[in-house]
């Protein structure tokens, strides 16, 4: 066998081995389960608003802010008695990870998603008919509730 053929064969074997390792890692990462949680890790507010900030916005922006608060409240409020941290796992909430408990959680997450889609569709259509002052007062009220719910004094 010629030297160049041997080098090519070795390079091909190395390349095949490397690609197989990366394919396994990619498959593992796709199949890895996210932690079991009732409250999405994204159920947080990046910004709280003042009355003055909200007064400057139009109804479209206010409707988006309003809906963001509805999503966070829907995620957090039902589970306050268990845990106030978004993304808390069943274990962190003190719930055993049994098949039945995981099934309850998965069903709750699916139902919540459908509910929020329905609410968003409705609110997108009807909130613009609301008085701007009512939308702003609702946002401020929701933000106070969320701040209180996320306060570490509630356990």
N, CA, C and O atoms as a DFTB+ gen file, in Angstrom:
620 C
 N C O
     1  1       0.838      -1.181       0.000
     2  2       0.000       0.000       0.000
     3  2       0.877       1.237       0.000
     4  3       1.924       1.277       0.646
     5  1       0.458       2.191      -0.695
     6  2       1.231       3.417      -0.758
     7  2       1.008       4.254       0.479
     8  3      -0.019       4.149       1.149
     9  1       1.978       5.078       0.765
    10  2       1.941       5.938       1.949
    11  2       0.738       6.884       1.924
    12  3       0.091       7.086       2.952
    13  1       0.436       7.456       0.774
    14  2      -0.683       8.398       0.669
    15  2      -2.013       7.698       0.907
    16  3      -2.925       8.310       1.464
    17  1      -2.154       6.455       0.512
    18  2      -3.387       5.690       0.737
    19  2      -3.588       5.425       2.224
    20  3      -4.703       5.518       2.738
    21  1      -2.495       5.096       2.907
    22  2      -2.567       4.848       4.347
    23  2      -2.967       6.126       5.082
    24  3      -3.817       6.084       5.973
    25  1      -2.375       7.242       4.727
    26  2      -2.707       8.527       5.362
    27  2      -4.166       8.871       5.110
    28  3      -4.873       9.321       6.012
    29  1      -4.619       8.653       3.861
    30  2      -6.022       8.932       3.536
    31  2      -6.942       8.039       4.360
    32  3      -7.950       8.511       4.886
    33  1      -6.614       6.775       4.477
    34  2      -7.438       5.834       5.239
    35  2      -7.501       6.233       6.710
    36  3      -8.572       6.191       7.314
    37  1      -6.383       6.613       7.284
    38  2      -6.353       7.051       8.685
    39  2      -7.172       8.323       8.871
    40  3      -7.938       8.440       9.828
    41  1      -7.009       9.274       7.956
    42  2      -7.774      10.525       8.033
    43  2      -9.273      10.253       7.921
    44  3     -10.068      10.876       8.625
    45  1      -9.662       9.335       7.049
    46  2     -11.078       9.005       6.879
    47  2     -11.643       8.372       8.153
    48  3     -12.755       8.700       8.570
    49  1     -10.887       7.476       8.765
    50  2     -11.334       6.831      10.004
    51  2     -11.483       7.867      11.118
    52  3     -12.465       7.835      11.860
    53  1     -10.527       8.781      11.243
    54  2     -10.591       9.834      12.264
    55  2     -11.796      10.735      12.019
    56  3     -12.536      11.049      12.951
    57  1     -11.997      11.149      10.777
    58  2     -13.131      12.017      10.450
    59  2     -14.461      11.326      10.761
    60  3     -15.376      11.945      11.305
    61  1     -14.560      10.050      10.413
    62  2     -15.785       9.293      10.684
    63  2     -16.027       9.189      12.191
    64  3     -17.157       9.342      12.656
    65  1     -14.971       8.931      12.938
    66  2     -15.100       8.818      14.396
    67  2     -15.557      10.129      15.020
    68  3     -16.430      10.132      15.888
    69  1     -14.978      11.234      14.589
    70  2     -15.344      12.547      15.123
    71  2     -16.796      12.871      14.804
    72  3     -17.533      13.356      15.662
    73  1     -17.208      12.601      13.562
    74  2     -18.595      12.909      13.195
    75  2     -19.571      12.038      13.970
    76  3     -20.661      12.500      14.307
    77  1     -19.213      10.798      14.262
    78  2     -20.085       9.921      15.051
    79  2     -20.237      10.446      16.477
    80  3     -21.332      10.408      17.039
    81  1     -19.148      10.933      17.061
    82  2     -19.202      11.482      18.415
    83  2     -20.100      12.713      18.454
    84  3     -20.944      12.838      19.341
    85  1     -19.921      13.638      17.481
    86  2     -20.758      14.838      17.443
    87  2     -22.226      14.493      17.205
    88  3     -23.107      15.141      17.771
    89  1     -22.501      13.497      16.390
    90  2     -23.881      13.095      16.128
    91  2     -24.520      12.559      17.395
    92  3     -25.693      12.833      17.646
    93  1     -23.785      11.804      18.202
    94  2     -24.314      11.286      19.459
    95  2     -24.591      12.422      20.431
    96  3     -25.630      12.427      21.091
    97  1     -23.668      13.397      20.532
    98  2     -23.878      14.540      21.421
    99  2     -25.107      15.336      21.006
   100  3     -25.893      15.762      21.852
   101  1     -25.274      15.537      19.677
   102  2     -26.429      16.289      19.185
   103  2     -27.718      15.536      19.499
   104  3     -28.713      16.140      19.900
   105  1     -27.699      14.204      19.314
   106  2     -28.877      13.391      19.600
   107  2     -29.215      13.456      21.087
   108  3     -30.387      13.554      21.452
   109  1     -28.198      13.403      21.947
   110  2     -28.421      13.502      23.389
   111  2     -29.060      14.831      23.746
   112  3     -30.013      14.871      24.523
   113  1     -28.547      15.921      23.187
   114  2     -29.072      17.236      23.544
   115  2     -30.511      17.405      23.075
   116  3     -31.293      18.086      23.739
   117  1     -30.881      16.800      21.940
   118  2     -32.265      16.881      21.475
   119  2     -33.193      16.061      22.361
   120  3     -34.340      16.447      22.587
   121  1     -32.701      14.930      22.863
   122  2     -33.531      14.044      23.668
   123  2     -33.536      14.397      25.149
   124  3     -34.355      13.876      25.906
   125  1     -32.623      15.284      25.572
   126  2     -32.596      15.669      26.978
   127  2     -33.899      16.347      27.333
   128  3     -34.379      17.227      26.617
   129  1     -34.466      15.924      28.451
   130  2     -35.721      16.514      28.882
   131  2     -35.441      17.786      29.673
   132  3     -34.489      17.869      30.450
   133  1     -36.292      18.756      29.450
   134  2     -36.226      19.959      30.265
   135  2     -36.725      19.595      31.652
   136  3     -37.459      18.618      31.802
   137  1     -36.348      20.348      32.657
   138  2     -36.834      20.029      33.995
   139  2     -38.359      20.111      34.044
   140  3     -38.972      20.956      33.392
   141  1     -38.954      19.219      34.827
   142  2     -40.400      19.221      35.007
   143  2     -40.797      20.429      35.843
   144  3     -40.384      20.562      36.995
   145  1     -41.600      21.307      35.253
   146  2     -41.994      22.515      35.955
   147  2     -43.383      22.962      35.543
   148  3     -43.768      22.842      34.380
   149  1     -44.125      23.476      36.500
   150  2     -45.436      24.058      36.215
   151  2     -45.287      25.493      35.712
   152  3     -46.073      25.947      34.879
   153  1     -44.295      26.194      36.209
   154  2     -44.132      27.617      35.911
   155  2     -42.929      27.800      34.992
   156  3     -41.794      27.509      35.371
   157  1     -43.186      28.279      33.801
   158  2     -42.130      28.469      32.807
   159  2     -41.019      29.369      33.348
   160  3     -41.297      30.344      34.047
   161  1     -39.761      29.048      33.028
   162  2     -38.652      29.901      33.450
   163  2     -38.737      31.308      32.847
   164  3     -38.090      32.234      33.338
   165  1     -39.523      31.466      31.797
   166  2     -39.664      32.777      31.153
   167  2     -40.772      33.621      31.772
   168  3     -41.048      34.721      31.292
   169  1     -41.402      33.133      32.813
   170  2     -42.513      33.858      33.448
   171  2     -41.984      34.927      34.399
   172  3     -42.243      34.892      35.601
   173  1     -41.257      35.853      33.852
   174  2     -40.700      36.970      34.615
   175  2     -40.895      38.250      33.828
   176  3     -41.015      38.225      32.603
   177  1     -40.925      39.359      34.531
   178  2     -41.006      40.656      33.871
   179  2     -39.632      41.280      33.867
   180  3     -38.954      41.332      34.893
   181  1     -39.232      41.749      32.718
   182  2     -37.946      42.428      32.596
   183  2     -38.057      43.878      33.070
   184  3     -37.074      44.473      33.511
   185  1     -39.267      44.436      32.973
   186  2     -39.440      45.849      33.295
   187  2     -40.801      46.075      33.939
   188  3     -41.812      45.512      33.520
   189  1     -40.794      46.907      34.958
   190  2     -42.027      47.398      35.568
   191  2     -42.179      48.853      35.134
   192  3     -41.188      49.564      34.966
   193  1     -43.410      49.286      34.956
   194  2     -43.663      50.609      34.388
   195  2     -44.246      51.579      35.410
   196  3     -44.866      51.187      36.398
   197  1     -44.022      52.857      35.131
   198  2     -44.668      53.910      35.913
   199  2     -45.885      54.392      35.129
   200  3     -46.007      54.154      33.928
   201  1     -46.761      55.061      35.825
   202  2     -47.940      55.659      35.188
   203  2     -47.511      56.573      34.037
   204  3     -48.098      56.535      32.956
   205  1     -46.493      57.385      34.274
   206  2     -46.029      58.339      33.267
   207  2     -45.518      57.632      32.007
   208  3     -45.793      58.074      30.891
   209  1     -44.780      56.542      32.186
   210  2     -44.279      55.789      31.028
   211  2     -45.438      55.227      30.210
   212  3     -45.436      55.292      28.981
   213  1     -46.413      54.683      30.902
   214  2     -47.545      54.066      30.218
   215  2     -48.417      55.101      29.518
   216  3     -48.956      54.832      28.445
   217  1     -48.558      56.280      30.115
   218  2     -49.357      57.347      29.502
   219  2     -48.841      57.725      28.122
   220  3     -49.623      58.145      27.269
   221  1     -47.550      57.586      27.887
   222  2     -46.930      57.984      26.622
   223  2     -47.131      56.953      25.508
   224  3     -46.867      57.243      24.341
   225  1     -47.595      55.753      25.862
   226  2     -47.718      54.671      24.890
   227  2     -49.098      54.645      24.249
   228  3     -50.075      55.143      24.809
   229  1     -49.151      54.052      23.062
   230  2     -50.415      53.863      22.374
   231  2     -51.071      52.557      22.801
   232  3     -50.486      51.757      23.532
   233  1     -52.300      52.360      22.328
   234  2     -53.051      51.167      22.738
   235  2     -52.401      49.861      22.274
   236  3     -52.499      48.842      22.959
   237  1     -51.747      49.888      21.130
   238  2     -51.112      48.653      20.646
   239  2     -49.999      48.224      21.597
   240  3     -49.929      47.057      21.981
   241  1     -49.127      49.162      21.981
   242  2     -48.047      48.836      22.924
   243  2     -48.619      48.462      24.285
   244  3     -48.130      47.541      24.940
   245  1     -49.651      49.176      24.704
   246  2     -50.269      48.872      26.001
   247  2     -50.894      47.474      25.987
   248  3     -50.815      46.745      26.976
   249  1     -51.509      47.110      24.874
   250  2     -52.104      45.775      24.761
   251  2     -51.032      44.704      24.860
   252  3     -51.256      43.674      25.494
   253  1     -49.870      44.920      24.250
   254  2     -48.776      43.951      24.336
   255  2     -48.280      43.817      25.776
   256  3     -48.054      42.708      26.260
   257  1     -48.114      44.944      26.451
   258  2     -47.672      44.928      27.856
   259  2     -48.724      44.238      28.713
   260  3     -48.386      43.424      29.573
   261  1     -49.989      44.553      28.488
   262  2     -51.102      43.947      29.221
   263  2     -51.046      42.423      29.085
   264  3     -51.166      41.699      30.073
   265  1     -50.863      41.944      27.851
   266  2     -50.838      40.503      27.609
   267  2     -49.634      39.845      28.265
   268  3     -49.750      38.736      28.787
   269  1     -48.485      40.503      28.250
   270  2     -47.306      39.951      28.923
   271  2     -47.596      39.727      30.408
   272  3     -47.182      38.719      30.981
   273  1     -48.303      40.662      31.020
   274  2     -48.630      40.531      32.445
   275  2     -49.630      39.412      32.681
   276  3     -49.535      38.696      33.679
   277  1     -50.587      39.252      31.776
   278  2     -51.558      38.154      31.881
   279  2     -50.828      36.809      31.826
   280  3     -51.150      35.895      32.585
   281  1     -49.853      36.691      30.934
   282  2     -49.090      35.444      30.802
   283  2     -48.358      35.135      32.107
   284  3     -48.434      34.012      32.604
   285  1     -47.658      36.110      32.662
   286  2     -46.905      35.883      33.898
   287  2     -47.852      35.515      35.035
   288  3     -47.579      34.588      35.797
   289  1     -48.960      36.237      35.151
   290  2     -49.927      35.928      36.212
   291  2     -50.493      34.523      36.051
   292  3     -50.636      33.795      37.034
   293  1     -50.814      34.140      34.830
   294  2     -51.359      32.805      34.569
   295  2     -50.345      31.726      34.910
   296  3     -50.712      30.647      35.376
   297  1     -49.088      32.010      34.682
   298  2     -48.033      31.047      35.000
   299  2     -47.825      30.914      36.510
   300  3     -47.685      29.803      37.021
   301  1     -47.804      32.032      37.216
   302  2     -47.329      32.061      38.596
   303  2     -48.433      31.854      39.637
   304  3     -48.278      31.035      40.542
   305  1     -49.520      32.569      39.520
   306  2     -50.541      32.630      40.585
   307  2     -51.035      31.257      41.052
   308  3     -51.106      31.035      42.261
   309  1     -51.381      30.323      40.154
   310  2     -51.909      29.050      40.658
   311  2     -50.927      28.240      41.510
   312  3     -51.335      27.357      42.264
   313  1     -49.646      28.543      41.385
   314  2     -48.627      27.717      42.048
   315  2     -47.886      28.437      43.165
   316  3     -46.831      27.982      43.608
   317  1     -48.431      29.555      43.619
   318  2     -47.775      30.314      44.692
   319  2     -47.584      29.494      45.959
   320  3     -46.582      29.655      46.657
   321  1     -48.510      28.637      46.256
   322  2     -48.402      27.839      47.478
   323  2     -47.254      26.835      47.404
   324  3     -46.782      26.350      48.432
   325  1     -46.810      26.528      46.196
   326  2     -45.732      25.556      46.027
   327  2     -44.365      26.210      45.935
   328  3     -43.407      25.760      46.562
   329  1     -44.282      27.284      45.142
   330  2     -42.978      27.907      44.904
   331  2     -43.195      29.197      44.143
   332  3     -44.107      29.283      43.320
   333  1     -42.379      30.196      44.399
   334  2     -42.544      31.474      43.704
   335  2     -41.519      31.692      42.604
   336  3     -41.544      32.724      41.932
   337  1     -40.628      30.746      42.412
   338  2     -39.556      30.919      41.431
   339  2     -39.967      30.313      40.087
   340  3     -40.209      29.109      40.006
   341  1     -40.048      31.132      39.031
   342  2     -40.317      30.570      37.708
   343  2     -39.239      29.557      37.334
   344  3     -38.053      29.781      37.572
   345  1     -39.664      28.452      36.752
   346  2     -38.737      27.411      36.357
   347  2     -38.422      26.411      37.445
   348  3     -37.623      25.498      37.236
   349  1     -39.043      26.570      38.617
   350  2     -38.794      25.623      39.704
   351  2     -39.244      24.225      39.275
   352  3     -40.329      24.051      38.721
   353  1     -38.407      23.254      39.535
   354  2     -38.721      21.875      39.162
   355  2     -39.710      21.278      40.158
   356  3     -39.952      21.838      41.228
   357  1     -40.271      20.143      39.790
   358  2     -41.177      19.450      40.710
   359  2     -40.442      19.162      42.020
   360  3     -41.002      19.329      43.104
   361  1     -39.204      18.736      41.912
   362  2     -38.412      18.425      43.109
   363  2     -38.275      19.660      44.002
   364  3     -38.440      19.570      45.219
   365  1     -37.969      20.832      43.387
   366  2     -37.832      22.064      44.160
   367  2     -39.151      22.478      44.812
   368  3     -39.165      23.127      45.858
   369  1     -40.250      22.092      44.180
   370  2     -41.572      22.398      44.739
   371  2     -41.991      21.384      45.797
   372  3     -43.035      21.537      46.432
   373  1     -41.175      20.346      45.986
   374  2     -41.504      19.323      46.969
   375  2     -42.478      18.283      46.443
   376  3     -43.114      17.577      47.225
   377  1     -42.599      18.181      45.122
   378  2     -43.523      17.236      44.497
   379  2     -42.713      16.044      43.986
   380  3     -41.774      16.222      43.211
   381  1     -43.073      14.825      44.416
   382  2     -42.357      13.650      43.909
   383  2     -42.541      13.521      42.392
   384  3     -43.625      13.786      41.873
   385  1     -41.494      13.120      41.694
   386  2     -41.557      12.991      40.244
   387  2     -42.104      11.616      39.850
   388  3     -41.418      10.823      39.206
   389  1     -43.329      11.354      40.240
   390  2     -43.992      10.103      39.863
   391  2     -44.604      10.271      38.480
   392  3     -44.750      11.385      37.979
   393  1     -44.952       9.159      37.883
   394  2     -45.575       9.204      36.561
   395  2     -46.857      10.044      36.602
   396  3     -47.102      10.852      35.706
   397  1     -47.667       9.852      37.639
   398  2     -48.931      10.600      37.752
   399  2     -48.680      12.101      37.904
   400  3     -49.356      12.908      37.265
   401  1     -47.716      12.480      38.742
   402  2     -47.425      13.906      38.942
   403  2     -46.861      14.553      37.684
   404  3     -47.194      15.695      37.369
   405  1     -46.012      13.831      36.965
   406  2     -45.474      14.360      35.713
   407  2     -46.599      14.509      34.688
   408  3     -46.640      15.489      33.943
   409  1     -47.501      13.545      34.652
   410  2     -48.644      13.629      33.735
   411  2     -49.539      14.824      34.070
   412  3     -49.992      15.530      33.170
   413  1     -49.796      15.055      35.370
   414  2     -50.578      16.231      35.795
   415  2     -49.902      17.519      35.318
   416  3     -50.555      18.417      34.787
   417  1     -48.593      17.592      35.517
   418  2     -47.851      18.780      35.128
   419  2     -47.904      18.984      33.620
   420  3     -48.160      20.095      33.158
   421  1     -47.669      17.938      32.855
   422  2     -47.702      18.060      31.396
   423  2     -49.078      18.489      30.904
   424  3     -49.182      19.321      30.004
   425  1     -50.141      17.925      31.489
   426  2     -51.500      18.320      31.114
   427  2     -51.775      19.780      31.469
   428  3     -52.402      20.507      30.698
   429  1     -51.303      20.200      32.637
   430  2     -51.496      21.592      33.055
   431  2     -50.777      22.547      32.108
   432  3     -51.316      23.594      31.751
   433  1     -49.578      22.193      31.708
   434  2     -48.801      23.047      30.801
   435  2     -49.495      23.139      29.435
   436  3     -49.579      24.224      28.859
   437  1     -49.987      22.021      28.919
   438  2     -50.709      22.035      27.634
   439  2     -51.982      22.872      27.728
   440  3     -52.270      23.678      26.844
   441  1     -52.740      22.675      28.803
   442  2     -53.985      23.432      28.985
   443  2     -53.708      24.927      29.114
   444  3     -54.428      25.753      28.554
   445  1     -52.669      25.257      29.849
   446  2     -52.299      26.662      30.035
   447  2     -51.945      27.303      28.700
   448  3     -52.322      28.445      28.438
   449  1     -51.229      26.578      27.862
   450  2     -50.841      27.094      26.545
   451  2     -52.086      27.380      25.705
   452  3     -52.186      28.436      25.081
   453  1     -53.030      26.446      25.688
   454  2     -54.265      26.651      24.926
   455  2     -55.061      27.835      25.478
   456  3     -55.583      28.650      24.717
   457  1     -55.147      27.920      26.794
   458  2     -55.863      29.024      27.437
   459  2     -55.242      30.366      27.054
   460  3     -55.949      31.300      26.674
   461  1     -53.928      30.455      27.156
   462  2     -53.254      31.727      26.847
   463  2     -53.404      32.112      25.374
   464  3     -53.526      33.293      25.050
   465  1     -53.396      31.131      24.494
   466  2     -53.627      31.428      23.078
   467  2     -55.029      32.000      22.873
   468  3     -55.204      32.966      22.130
   469  1     -56.022      31.408      23.527
   470  2     -57.402      31.889      23.399
   471  2     -57.544      33.292      23.978
   472  3     -58.179      34.156      23.373
   473  1     -56.954      33.516      25.147
   474  2     -57.022      34.839      25.769
   475  2     -56.335      35.878      24.889
   476  3     -56.863      36.972      24.691
   477  1     -55.162      35.541      24.361
   478  2     -54.447      36.480      23.512
   479  2     -55.275      36.840      22.280
   480  3     -55.375      38.014      21.922
   481  1     -55.862      35.845      21.636
   482  2     -56.697      36.122      20.459
   483  2     -57.853      37.039      20.801
   484  3     -58.158      37.966      20.050
   485  1     -58.493      36.790      21.920
   486  2     -59.618      37.625      22.341
   487  2     -59.149      39.028      22.688
   488  3     -59.719      40.013      22.217
   489  1     -58.110      39.120      23.511
   490  2     -57.637      40.438      23.942
   491  2     -57.117      41.279      22.781
   492  3     -57.322      42.492      22.747
   493  1     -56.448      40.638      21.838
   494  2     -55.982      41.389      20.671
   495  2     -57.147      42.067      19.958
   496  3     -56.997      43.154      19.399
   497  1     -58.312      41.417      19.983
   498  2     -59.491      41.972      19.313
   499  2     -60.261      42.980      20.156
   500  3     -60.798      43.949      19.619
   501  1     -60.324      42.766      21.477
   502  2     -61.224      43.603      22.282
   503  2     -60.548      44.670      23.127
   504  3     -61.173      45.688      23.425
   505  1     -59.307      44.479      23.520
   506  2     -58.641      45.477      24.363
   507  2     -58.577      46.849      23.698
   508  3     -58.722      47.859      24.386
   509  1     -58.367      46.921      22.385
   510  2     -58.342      48.262      21.778
   511  2     -59.641      49.062      21.988
   512  3     -59.634      50.286      21.858
   513  1     -60.730      48.397      22.303
   514  2     -61.984      49.111      22.583
   515  2     -62.028      49.660      24.010
   516  3     -62.883      50.481      24.342
   517  1     -61.103      49.200      24.842
   518  2     -61.072      49.660      26.231
   519  2     -60.563      51.086      26.305
   520  3     -59.850      51.569      25.426
   521  1     -60.948      51.728      27.368
   522  2     -60.430      53.065      27.651
   523  2     -58.944      52.932      27.995
   524  3     -58.559      52.051      28.764
   525  1     -58.125      53.792      27.435
   526  2     -56.680      53.745      27.655
   527  2     -56.343      53.813      29.142
   528  3     -55.430      53.126      29.601
   529  1     -57.062      54.622      29.885
   530  2     -56.817      54.745      31.328
   531  2     -57.065      53.413      32.036
   532  3     -56.326      53.054      32.953
   533  1     -58.094      52.683      31.621
   534  2     -58.383      51.379      32.234
   535  2     -57.280      50.370      31.933
   536  3     -56.908      49.570      32.792
   537  1     -56.763      50.413      30.714
   538  2     -55.665      49.500      30.358
   539  2     -54.451      49.806      31.230
   540  3     -53.824      48.896      31.772
   541  1     -54.127      51.079      31.363
   542  2     -52.960      51.492      32.153
   543  2     -53.139      51.096      33.616
   544  3     -52.214      50.563      34.228
   545  1     -54.306      51.347      34.176
   546  2     -54.557      50.989      35.578
   547  2     -54.477      49.480      35.777
   548  3     -54.000      49.011      36.810
   549  1     -54.940      48.726      34.795
   550  2     -54.855      47.257      34.880
   551  2     -53.409      46.792      34.856
   552  3     -53.030      45.903      35.618
   553  1     -52.602      47.383      33.989
   554  2     -51.179      47.014      33.914
   555  2     -50.492      47.302      35.244
   556  3     -49.740      46.470      35.752
   557  1     -50.748      48.466      35.800
   558  2     -50.136      48.831      37.090
   559  2     -50.576      47.859      38.182
   560  3     -49.761      47.427      38.998
   561  1     -51.856      47.516      38.198
   562  2     -52.374      46.551      39.174
   563  2     -51.707      45.183      38.993
   564  3     -51.273      44.569      39.968
   565  1     -51.626      44.709      37.750
   566  2     -50.994      43.419      37.477
   567  2     -49.535      43.427      37.930
   568  3     -49.062      42.457      38.522
   569  1     -48.825      44.514      37.655
   570  2     -47.419      44.582      38.040
   571  2     -47.251      44.554      39.558
   572  3     -46.303      43.957      40.068
   573  1     -48.171      45.198      40.279
   574  2     -48.113      45.134      41.745
   575  2     -48.326      43.703      42.221
   576  3     -47.645      43.242      43.137
   577  1     -49.270      43.001      41.601
   578  2     -49.527      41.600      41.965
   579  2     -48.305      40.734      41.684
   580  3     -47.931      39.889      42.498
   581  1     -47.690      40.950      40.529
   582  2     -46.523      40.144      40.151
   583  2     -45.354      40.412      41.087
   584  3     -44.676      39.481      41.521
   585  1     -45.116      41.683      41.401
   586  2     -44.040      42.018      42.351
   587  2     -44.282      41.311      43.676
   588  3     -43.365      40.729      44.256
   589  1     -45.512      41.364      44.145
   590  2     -45.859      40.745      45.428
   591  2     -45.690      39.225      45.360
   592  3     -45.179      38.606      46.294
   593  1     -46.121      38.641      44.258
   594  2     -46.021      37.187      44.092
   595  2     -44.564      36.736      44.038
   596  3     -44.227      35.654      44.520
   597  1     -43.718      37.550      43.462
   598  2     -42.312      37.179      43.293
   599  2     -41.481      37.543      44.522
   600  3     -40.306      37.190      44.610
   601  1     -42.093      38.245      45.458
   602  2     -41.383      38.637      46.678
   603  2     -40.965      37.390      47.439
   604  3     -41.767      36.478      47.640
   605  1     -39.720      37.354      47.857
   606  2     -39.191      36.175      48.560
   607  2     -39.841      35.943      49.912
   608  3     -39.622      34.896      50.521
   609  1     -40.644      36.902      50.407
   610  2     -41.277      36.673      51.707
   611  2     -42.414      35.676      51.602
   612  3     -42.829      35.103      52.610
   613  1     -42.929      35.459      50.388
   614  2     -43.966      34.427      50.198
   615  2     -43.242      33.120      49.952
   616  3     -42.425      33.014      49.037
   617  1     -43.538      32.145      50.757
   618  2     -42.897      30.839      50.569
   619  2     -43.922      29.746      50.675
   620  3     -43.586      28.569      50.547
